[in-house]
Amino acid sequence: MIIKIEEIKTKSNLLSFLRLLLAIPLWFLFDDFLSGNTRLIIVVICLVAALTDMLDGYLARKYHEVTELGKVIDPFADKIVIGAVIIKLFIIGKVNGIYLLLILSRDLLIFIGGIFVAQKIKKILPSNLLGKITVTNIGLVIFLIIINVNKGNIVFEFFYNLSIALIIISIIGYAYRAIEFIKKKDYGNI
């Protein structure tokens, strides 16, 4: 993939790069997670990250700036931010090892699979709706944990269990989609 300087400077890609950079302060802020002020800052940064995630795709489509770089950096930024936060939540005892492993395994499988497919078909597959729904749900569970919602709460349990189901379904969905694209001869406008 050849990256052109114009691709880096698009509004949507700059938002994705900003989201990627937000992983750095989040990583360090979780060291003082129990402080009320720090938790508030974490909440604000997570909301900014979520906002950039919603806006980048919208802006790319609105301004006809969908780029190969954007197809990579957007989901990569999501994976890095969620990965940093979920690892820190595990370290401070707020999530269990199985949930951590499910999220990290999903992201790693999709990332490696995406590289494999891109090499096979010479194009980068953009994120799909199922992936976006899964990431949104995982983000919501993380947000509920950060704001200290009781894990026995029915709302928390619903979204937590839904996120586990979506993680599994999305892995299967991405694998199926990858196989279908590899089998195709014409990749059209991906």
C-alpha positions in Angstrom: 0.0 0.0 0.0 1.4 3.4 -1.0 0.4 6.2 1.3 0.0 9.6 -0.3 0.5 12.7 1.8 -3.0 13.9 0.8 -4.5 10.8 2.5 -2.8 11.6 5.8 -4.3 15.1 5.8 -7.9 14.2 5.3 -10.3 15.3 8.1 -11.3 11.7 8.8 -7.8 10.3 8.9 -6.6 13.1 11.2 -9.5 12.2 13.6 -8.4 8.6 13.5 -4.8 9.6 14.2 -6.1 11.7 17.1 -8.0 8.7 18.5 -4.9 6.6 18.2 -2.9 9.2 20.2 -5.6 9.2 22.9 -4.4 5.7 23.9 -1.3 7.3 25.4 -2.9 9.5 28.1 -5.5 6.8 28.8 -2.8 4.2 29.5 -1.1 6.5 32.1 -4.3 7.9 33.6 -5.5 4.4 34.6 -2.5 4.2 37.0 -4.6 6.6 39.2 -8.0 5.2 38.3 -9.5 5.3 41.8 -9.1 9.1 42.0 -12.4 10.8 41.2 -10.8 13.5 39.1 -8.8 11.0 37.1 -11.8 8.9 36.4 -13.6 12.0 35.1 -10.7 12.8 32.8 -10.7 9.2 31.6 -14.5 9.4 30.9 -14.0 12.6 28.9 -11.2 11.1 26.8 -13.2 8.0 26.1 -16.1 10.2 25.0 -13.8 12.1 22.7 -12.5 8.9 21.3 -16.0 7.6 20.7 -16.9 10.9 19.0 -13.9 10.7 16.7 -14.9 7.2 15.8 -18.4 8.3 14.8 -17.2 11.3 12.9 -14.3 9.9 10.9 -16.4 7.6 8.7 -19.1 10.2 8.3 -16.6 12.9 7.2 -14.8 10.4 4.9 -18.0 9.7 3.1 -19.4 13.3 3.1 -16.2 14.8 1.6 -15.4 11.8 -0.6 -12.2 11.2 1.3 -12.4 7.4 1.7 -8.8 6.3 1.5 -6.9 3.0 1.8 -5.0 4.6 4.8 -8.4 5.4 6.4 -9.5 1.8 6.0 -6.4 0.8 8.0 -6.0 3.6 10.6 -9.7 3.7 11.7 -10.0 0.1 12.9 -6.4 0.1 14.1 -7.0 3.2 16.3 -10.1 1.4 17.7 -8.1 -1.7 18.5 -5.2 0.2 20.1 -7.5 2.4 22.3 -9.8 -0.5 23.3 -6.7 -2.8 23.8 -4.9 -0.2 26.1 -8.1 0.4 28.1 -9.0 -3.3 28.5 -5.5 -4.3 29.5 -5.4 -1.5 32.2 -8.8 -2.5 33.4 -7.6 -6.1 33.7 -4.4 -4.9 35.6 -6.5 -3.0 38.1 -8.9 -5.9 38.6 -11.9 -4.4 36.9 -12.3 -7.1 34.1 -11.5 -10.8 34.2 -8.9 -12.6 32.1 -11.4 -14.3 29.9 -13.0 -11.1 28.8 -9.5 -9.6 28.2 -8.5 -12.6 26.2 -11.7 -12.6 24.1 -11.3 -8.9 23.1 -7.6 -9.1 22.4 -7.9 -12.4 20.5 -10.7 -11.0 18.4 -8.7 -7.9 17.5 -5.5 -9.9 16.8 -7.3 -12.4 14.6 -9.1 -9.7 12.6 -5.9 -7.7 12.2 -3.8 -10.7 11.0 -6.7 -11.9 8.9 -7.0 -8.4 7.4 -3.4 -8.4 6.4 -3.7 -11.9 4.9 -6.8 -10.9 2.8 -5.2 -7.6 1.7 -2.2 -9.5 0.4 -4.4 -12.0 -1.4 -6.8 -9.5 -3.1 -4.5 -6.4 -3.2 -7.2 -4.3 -1.6 -8.1 -3.4 2.0 -11.5 -4.5 3.2 -13.2 -1.7 5.2 -14.8 -2.5 8.5 -18.3 -3.9 8.3 -21.5 -3.1 10.2 -21.2 -6.2 12.5 -17.6 -5.1 13.5 -18.8 -1.6 14.2 -21.7 -2.8 16.3 -19.3 -5.2 18.2 -16.8 -2.4 18.9 -19.6 0.0 20.0 -21.0 -2.6 22.4 -17.5 -3.4 23.8 -17.0 0.4 24.2 -20.3 0.7 26.1 -19.3 -2.2 28.5 -15.9 -0.5 29.1 -17.7 2.8 29.7 -20.1 1.2 32.2 -17.1 -0.3 34.0 -15.3 3.1 34.1 -18.3 4.9 35.5 -18.5 2.1 38.1 -21.9 0.7 37.2 -22.7 -2.3 39.5 -21.7 -5.5 37.5 -24.8 -7.2 39.0 -27.0 -4.6 37.4 -29.3 -6.1 34.7 -28.3 -3.5 32.1 -24.6 -4.2 32.7 -25.1 -7.9 32.5 -27.1 -7.6 29.3 -24.5 -5.5 27.5 -21.6 -7.6 28.9 -23.1 -10.9 27.7 -24.1 -9.3 24.4 -20.5 -8.1 23.9 -19.3 -11.7 24.4 -21.8 -13.0 21.9 -20.9 -10.3 19.4 -17.2 -10.9 19.8 -17.7 -14.6 18.8 -20.2 -13.8 16.0 -18.0 -11.1 14.6 -14.9 -13.4 14.4 -17.0 -15.9 12.5 -18.5 -13.1 10.3 -15.1 -11.7 9.5 -13.7 -15.2 8.6 -16.7 -15.9 6.4 -16.3 -12.5 4.7 -12.6 -13.0 4.1 -13.2 -16.4 2.5 -15.9 -14.9 0.2 -13.6 -12.1 -0.9 -10.7 -14.4 -1.5 -13.0 -16.6 -3.7 -14.2 -13.6 -5.8 -12.5 -12.7 -9.0 -13.8 -9.1 -9.2 -13.4 -7.0 -6.1 -15.2 -4.0 -7.5 -15.1 -0.8 -5.5 -14.2 -2.0 -2.0 
